């Protein structure tokens, strides 16, 4: 089933490399959407695709990594809008 998520990630060690890795993961999971850094340094992600792939992505994002420590994470589920054709990196909000 196709779904949409909006997610926010706050923590330490984020930057363009992290945003690129999020986009790469989303593309591997055949998702469409956008990821960008907000002015406060947190990351915002909007993604649409198969529910099981969205779950896989959110699990990886919430876990963080040795370099990126996640301090705050949320996911909001919704119905897809169909507004995205691919997965891109956006400008700061």
DSSP file (Angstrom, degrees, kcal/mol; ACC not computed):
  #  RESIDUE AA STRUCTURE BP1 BP2  ACC     N-H-->O    O-->H-N    N-H-->O    O-->H-N    TCO  KAPPA ALPHA  PHI   PSI    X-CA   Y-CA   Z-CA
    1    1 A X              0   0    0      0, 0.0    50,-2.4     0, 0.0     2,-0.3   0.000 360.0 360.0 360.0 133.3    0.0    0.0    0.0
    2    2 A X  E     +A   50   0A   0     48,-0.2    78,-0.3    49,-0.1     2,-0.3  -0.563 360.0 166.0 -76.0 135.2    1.3    3.4   -0.9
    3    3 A X  E     -A   49   0A   0     46,-2.7    46,-2.0    -2,-0.3     2,-0.4  -0.840  27.4-132.4-139.5 175.0    1.8    5.8    2.0
    4    4 A X  E     -AB  48  78A   0     74,-2.2    74,-2.5    -2,-0.3     2,-0.4  -0.989  16.5-168.0-132.7 140.9    3.4    9.1    2.8
    5    5 A X  E     -AB  47  77A   0     42,-2.8    42,-2.2    -2,-0.4     2,-0.4  -0.966  11.3-161.9-126.2 149.9    5.6   10.1    5.8
    6    6 A X  E     -AB  46  76A   0     70,-1.9    70,-2.7    -2,-0.4     2,-0.4  -1.000  24.5-178.9-121.9 128.1    6.9   13.4    7.1
    7    7 A X  E     -AB  45  75A   0     38,-3.1    38,-2.7    -2,-0.4     2,-0.4  -0.961  19.1-159.5-133.9 146.3    9.8   13.0    9.4
    8    8 A X  E     -AB  44  74A   0     66,-1.4    66,-1.8    -2,-0.4     2,-0.4  -0.983   8.7-170.4-124.1 138.1   12.0   15.2   11.5
    9    9 A X  E     +AB  43  73A   0     34,-2.6    34,-3.1    -2,-0.4     2,-0.4  -0.992   5.3 178.3-131.6 125.2   15.4   14.3   12.7
   10   10 A X  E     + B   0  72A   0     62,-2.8    61,-3.0    -2,-0.4    62,-2.0  -0.964  29.6  92.3-125.1 144.5   17.5   16.3   15.2
   11   11 A X  E     - B   0  70A   0     -2,-0.4     2,-0.3    59,-0.3     3,-0.2  -0.970  65.8 -48.0 169.9-154.5   20.9   15.3   16.6
   12   12 A X  E    S+ B   0  69A   0     57,-2.1    57,-1.4    -2,-0.3    -2,-0.0  -0.858 100.9  26.3-115.9 146.5   24.6   15.7   16.1
   13   13 A X  S    S+     0   0    0     -2,-0.3     5,-0.2     1,-0.3    -1,-0.2   0.561  77.0 144.6  88.3   9.5   26.9   15.3   13.1
   14   14 A X        +     0   0    0     -3,-0.2     2,-0.3    55,-0.1    -1,-0.3  -0.393  13.0 118.9 -79.0 161.2   24.3   16.1   10.4
   15   15 A X  S  > S-     0   0    0     -2,-0.1     4,-2.3     1,-0.1     3,-0.2  -0.960  77.9 -46.4 169.8-164.8   25.2   18.0    7.3
   16   16 A X  H  > S+     0   0    0     -2,-0.3     4,-2.7     1,-0.2     5,-0.2   0.868 129.6  56.3 -62.3 -37.3   25.2   17.5    3.5
   17   17 A X  H  > S+     0   0    0      2,-0.2     4,-2.0     1,-0.2    -1,-0.2   0.913 109.6  46.5 -60.5 -41.8   26.9   14.1    3.7
   18   18 A X  H  > S+     0   0    0     -3,-0.2     4,-2.3     2,-0.2    -2,-0.2   0.936 111.7  50.3 -65.1 -46.4   24.0   12.9    6.0
   19   19 A X  H  X S+     0   0    0     -4,-2.3     4,-2.3     1,-0.2    -2,-0.2   0.898 110.2  51.2 -59.6 -41.3   21.4   14.4    3.7
   20   20 A X  H  X S+     0   0    0     -4,-2.7     4,-2.6     1,-0.2    -1,-0.2   0.893 109.0  50.5 -62.4 -39.9   23.0   12.7    0.7
   21   21 A X  H  X S+     0   0    0     -4,-2.0     4,-2.3     2,-0.2    -2,-0.2   0.868 108.7  52.0 -68.5 -34.8   23.0    9.3    2.5
   22   22 A X  H  X S+     0   0    0     -4,-2.3     4,-2.5     2,-0.2    -2,-0.2   0.938 110.9  47.7 -63.9 -46.3   19.3    9.7    3.4
   23   23 A X  H  X S+     0   0    0     -4,-2.3     4,-2.5     1,-0.2    -2,-0.2   0.928 111.1  51.1 -59.8 -45.1   18.5   10.4   -0.3
   24   24 A X  H  X S+     0   0    0     -4,-2.6     4,-2.2     1,-0.2    -1,-0.2   0.898 110.9  48.4 -60.5 -41.5   20.6    7.4   -1.4
   25   25 A X  H  X S+     0   0    0     -4,-2.3     4,-1.8     2,-0.2    -1,-0.2   0.927 111.0  50.8 -63.1 -44.5   18.7    5.2    1.1
   26   26 A X  H  <>S+     0   0    0     -4,-2.5     5,-2.5     1,-0.2    -2,-0.2   0.902 110.0  49.5 -61.6 -41.6   15.3    6.5   -0.1
   27   27 A X  H ><5S+     0   0    0     -4,-2.5     3,-1.8     1,-0.2    -1,-0.2   0.913 108.4  53.4 -63.8 -42.4   16.3    5.8   -3.8
   28   28 A X  H 3<5S+     0   0    0     -4,-2.2    -1,-0.2     1,-0.3    -2,-0.2   0.845 108.8  50.1 -60.1 -33.3   17.4    2.3   -2.9
   29   29 A X  T 3<5S-     0   0    0     -4,-1.8    -1,-0.3    -5,-0.1    21,-0.2   0.300 117.9-115.7 -88.8   9.9   14.0    1.7   -1.3
   30   30 A X  T < 5 +     0   0    0     -3,-1.8    20,-0.3     1,-0.2     2,-0.3   0.886  65.1 147.9  60.0  43.3   12.2    3.1   -4.4
   31   31 A X      < -     0   0    0     -5,-2.5     2,-0.3    18,-0.1    18,-0.2  -0.710  36.6-149.0-105.0 158.0   10.8    6.1   -2.6
   32   32 A X  E     +C   48   0A   0     16,-2.4    16,-3.0    -2,-0.3     2,-0.3  -0.905  46.6  79.2-120.4 154.2   10.0    9.6   -4.0
   33   33 A X  E     -Cd  47  87A   0     53,-2.4    55,-2.1    -2,-0.3     2,-0.3  -0.999  65.7 -75.4 152.4-150.6   10.1   12.8   -2.0
   34   34 A X  E     -Cd  46  88A   0     12,-2.5    12,-2.8    -2,-0.3     2,-0.4  -0.993  22.0-165.0-150.8 149.0   12.5   15.4   -0.6
   35   35 A X  E     +Cd  45  89A   0     53,-1.8    55,-2.6    -2,-0.3     2,-0.3  -0.995  21.0 158.6-134.8 141.4   15.0   15.8    2.2
   36   36 A X  E     -C   44   0A   0      8,-2.3     8,-2.9    -2,-0.4     2,-0.5  -0.989  39.7-105.9-157.3 162.4   16.5   19.1    3.4
   37   37 A X  E     -C   43   0A   0     53,-0.4    56,-1.0    -2,-0.3     6,-0.2  -0.796  33.3-140.3 -93.2 132.2   18.2   20.8    6.4
   38   38 A X    >   -     0   0    0      4,-3.2     3,-2.2    -2,-0.5    54,-0.1  -0.428  30.1-101.3 -84.3 166.2   16.1   23.3    8.3
   39   39 A X  T 3  S+     0   0    0      1,-0.3    -1,-0.1     2,-0.1    53,-0.0   0.787 122.3  58.5 -58.7 -28.9   17.6   26.5    9.6
   40   40 A X  T 3  S-     0   0    0      2,-0.1    -1,-0.3     1,-0.1     3,-0.1   0.453 121.2-106.5 -82.4   0.8   17.9   25.0   13.1
   41   41 A X  S <  S+     0   0    0     -3,-2.2    -2,-0.1     1,-0.3   -30,-0.1   0.322  80.9 124.4  92.9  -8.0   20.1   22.3   11.8
   42   42 A X        -     0   0    0    -32,-0.1    -4,-3.2    -5,-0.1     2,-0.4  -0.341  59.8-118.1 -78.9 168.5   17.6   19.5   12.0
   43   43 A X  E     -AC   9  37A   0    -34,-3.1   -34,-2.6    -6,-0.2     2,-0.4  -0.886  20.2-161.0-111.4 137.9   16.6   17.4    9.0
   44   44 A X  E     -AC   8  36A   0     -8,-2.9    -8,-2.3    -2,-0.4     2,-0.4  -0.967   9.4-173.9-118.9 137.8   13.1   17.2    7.4
   45   45 A X  E     -AC   7  35A   0    -38,-2.7   -38,-3.1    -2,-0.4     2,-0.4  -0.994  12.2-175.1-132.4 133.1   12.1   14.4    5.1
   46   46 A X  E     +AC   6  34A   0    -12,-2.8   -12,-2.5    -2,-0.4     2,-0.3  -0.996  21.0 169.3-124.3 124.3    8.9   13.9    3.1
   47   47 A X  E     -AC   5  33A   0    -42,-2.2   -42,-2.8    -2,-0.4     2,-0.4  -0.984  18.3-166.4-139.8 147.7    8.7   10.5    1.4
   48   48 A X  E     +AC   4  32A   0    -16,-3.0   -16,-2.4    -2,-0.3     2,-0.3  -0.984  37.2  88.0-131.9 144.3    6.1    8.5   -0.5
   49   49 A X  E    S-A    3   0A   0    -46,-2.0   -46,-2.7    -2,-0.4   -18,-0.1  -0.983  75.6 -12.6 163.4-165.6    6.1    4.9   -1.5
   50   50 A X  E >>  -A    2   0A   0    -20,-0.3     4,-2.0    -2,-0.3     3,-0.6  -0.380  60.6-126.8 -62.3 136.2    5.3    1.3   -0.4
   51   51 A X  H 3> S+     0   0    0    -50,-2.4     4,-2.4     1,-0.3     5,-0.2   0.872 107.6  54.7 -54.4 -43.3    4.6    1.2    3.3
   52   52 A X  H 3> S+     0   0    0      1,-0.2     4,-1.8     2,-0.2    -1,-0.3   0.857 109.3  48.2 -63.3 -34.3    7.1   -1.6    4.0
   53   53 A X  H <> S+     0   0    0     -3,-0.6     4,-2.2     2,-0.2    -1,-0.2   0.858 109.6  52.1 -73.5 -35.1    9.9    0.5    2.3
   54   54 A X  H  X S+     0   0    0     -4,-2.0     4,-2.6     2,-0.2    -2,-0.2   0.892 108.8  51.4 -65.4 -39.0    8.9    3.6    4.3
   55   55 A X  H  X S+     0   0    0     -4,-2.4     4,-2.3    -5,-0.2    -2,-0.2   0.926 108.8  50.5 -62.8 -44.6    9.1    1.5    7.5
   56   56 A X  H  X S+     0   0    0     -4,-1.8     4,-1.9     1,-0.2    -2,-0.2   0.919 111.9  48.1 -59.0 -44.5   12.6    0.2    6.6
   57   57 A X  H  X S+     0   0    0     -4,-2.2     4,-2.5     1,-0.2    -2,-0.2   0.937 111.4  48.6 -63.0 -47.3   13.8    3.8    5.9
   58   58 A X  H  X S+     0   0    0     -4,-2.6     4,-2.6     1,-0.2     5,-0.2   0.874 108.9  53.9 -64.5 -35.8   12.4    5.2    9.2
   59   59 A X  H  X S+     0   0    0     -4,-2.3     4,-1.6     2,-0.2    -1,-0.2   0.922 110.9  46.0 -63.0 -42.7   14.0    2.3   11.2
   60   60 A X  H  X S+     0   0    0     -4,-1.9     4,-1.0     2,-0.2    -2,-0.2   0.907 114.0  48.6 -65.3 -41.7   17.4    3.1    9.7
   61   61 A X  H  < S+     0   0    0     -4,-2.5     3,-0.5     1,-0.2    -2,-0.2   0.909 110.6  49.8 -66.3 -41.9   17.0    6.9   10.3
   62   62 A X  H  < S+     0   0    0     -4,-2.6    -1,-0.2     1,-0.2    -2,-0.2   0.842 106.0  57.2 -67.5 -32.7   15.9    6.4   13.9
   63   63 A X  H  < S-     0   0    0     -4,-1.6    -1,-0.2    -5,-0.2    -2,-0.2   0.792  89.0-168.5 -67.6 -28.4   18.8    4.2   14.7
   64   64 A X     <  -     0   0    0     -4,-1.0     2,-0.3    -3,-0.5     5,-0.2  -0.369  16.5-106.4  69.8-154.7   21.4    6.8   13.6
   65   65 A X        -     0   0    0      3,-2.5     5,-0.1    -2,-0.1    -4,-0.0  -0.894  32.5 -82.2-156.3-177.6   25.0    5.7   13.2
   66   66 A X  S    S+     0   0    0     -2,-0.3     3,-0.1     1,-0.2    -1,-0.0   0.838 130.7  37.5 -64.1 -31.8   28.4    6.0   14.8
   67   67 A X  S    S+     0   0    0      1,-0.2     2,-0.6   -54,-0.0    -1,-0.2   0.815 116.3  52.8 -89.5 -34.3   28.8    9.4   13.2
   68   68 A X        -     0   0    0    -57,-0.0    -3,-2.5   -50,-0.0     2,-0.7  -0.907  68.2-162.9-113.1 111.8   25.3   10.7   13.5
   69   69 A X  E     -B   12   0A   0    -57,-1.4   -57,-2.1    -2,-0.6     2,-0.5  -0.836  12.2-144.8 -97.2 116.7   23.6   10.6   16.9
   70   70 A X  E     +B   11   0A   0     -2,-0.7   -59,-0.3   -59,-0.2     3,-0.1  -0.697  26.1 167.9 -84.0 123.3   19.8   11.0   16.8
   71   71 A X  E     +     0   0A   0    -61,-3.0     2,-0.3    -2,-0.5   -60,-0.2   0.698  69.9  19.0-104.1 -28.4   18.4   13.0   19.7
   72   72 A X  E     +B   10   0A   0    -62,-2.0   -62,-2.8     2,-0.0    -1,-0.4  -0.991  66.2 170.4-147.5 135.5   14.9   13.6   18.5
   73   73 A X  E     +B    9   0A   0     -2,-0.3     2,-0.3   -64,-0.2   -64,-0.2  -0.995   2.4 174.2-148.6 136.0   12.9   11.8   15.8
   74   74 A X  E     -B    8   0A   0    -66,-1.8   -66,-1.4    -2,-0.3     2,-0.4  -0.986  11.4-162.5-140.5 155.1    9.3   11.8   14.7
   75   75 A X  E     -B    7   0A   0     -2,-0.3     2,-0.5   -68,-0.2   -68,-0.2  -0.994   2.4-166.8-136.4 130.2    7.3   10.3   11.9
   76   76 A X  E     -B    6   0A   0    -70,-2.7   -70,-1.9    -2,-0.4     2,-0.3  -0.979  14.6-148.9-116.3 122.8    3.8   11.4   10.8
   77   77 A X  E     +B    5   0A   0     -2,-0.5     2,-0.3   -72,-0.2   -72,-0.2  -0.677  27.5 151.7 -93.7 145.6    2.0    9.0    8.4
   78   78 A X  E     -B    4   0A   0    -74,-2.5   -74,-2.2    -2,-0.3     2,-0.2  -0.927  48.6 -77.0-156.3 176.7   -0.5   10.3    5.8
   79   79 A X        -     0   0    0     -2,-0.3   -76,-0.2   -76,-0.2     2,-0.0  -0.620  59.1 -99.1 -81.0 145.8   -2.0    9.4    2.4
   80   80 A X        -     0   0    0    -78,-0.3   -76,-0.1    -2,-0.2    -1,-0.1  -0.320  23.9-160.1 -67.5 148.1    0.3   10.1   -0.6
   81   81 A X        -     0   0    0    -78,-0.1    -1,-0.1    -3,-0.1   -77,-0.0   0.665  26.5-134.7 -98.7 -21.7   -0.2   13.3   -2.5
   82   82 A X        +     0   0    0    -50,-0.1    -2,-0.1     1,-0.0   -34,-0.0   0.621  65.9 128.0  76.8  12.6    1.6   12.2   -5.7
   83   83 A X        +     0   0    0      2,-0.0     2,-0.3     0, 0.0   -50,-0.1   0.676  53.2  74.0 -76.9 -16.1    3.5   15.5   -5.9
   84   84 A X        +     0   0    0      1,-0.1     3,-0.1   -52,-0.1   -52,-0.1  -0.777  46.1 179.3-104.9 143.3    6.9   13.9   -6.2
   85   85 A X  S    S-     0   0    0     -2,-0.3     2,-0.2     1,-0.1    -1,-0.1   0.590  76.1  -1.2-109.4 -20.1    8.4   12.2   -9.3
   86   86 A X  S    S-     0   0    0    -53,-0.2   -53,-2.4     2,-0.0     2,-0.5  -0.812  83.8 -87.1-150.6-171.6   11.8   11.4   -7.8
   87   87 A X  E     +d   33   0A   0    -55,-0.3     2,-0.3    -2,-0.2   -53,-0.2  -0.954  52.0 171.8-114.3 123.1   13.8   11.8   -4.6
   88   88 A X  E     -d   34   0A   0    -55,-2.1   -53,-1.8    -2,-0.5     2,-0.5  -0.776  36.4-116.6-127.7 167.0   15.7   15.1   -4.3
   89   89 A X  E     -d   35   0A   0     -2,-0.3   -53,-0.2   -55,-0.2     2,-0.1  -0.923  38.7-157.5-101.6 126.0   17.7   17.2   -1.9
   90   90 A X        -     0   0    0    -55,-2.6   -53,-0.4    -2,-0.5     3,-0.1  -0.455  19.5 -93.1-101.0 173.4   16.0   20.5   -1.2
   91   91 A X        -     0   0    0      1,-0.2    -1,-0.1    -2,-0.1     0, 0.0  -0.364  58.7 -75.1 -76.8 162.3   17.2   23.9   -0.1
   92   92 A X              0   0    0      1,-0.2   -54,-0.2   -56,-0.1    -1,-0.2  -0.270 360.0 360.0 -57.6 143.5   17.1   24.9    3.6
   93   93 A X              0   0    0    -56,-1.0    -1,-0.2    -3,-0.1   -55,-0.2   0.453 360.0 360.0 -79.2 360.0   13.7   25.7    4.9
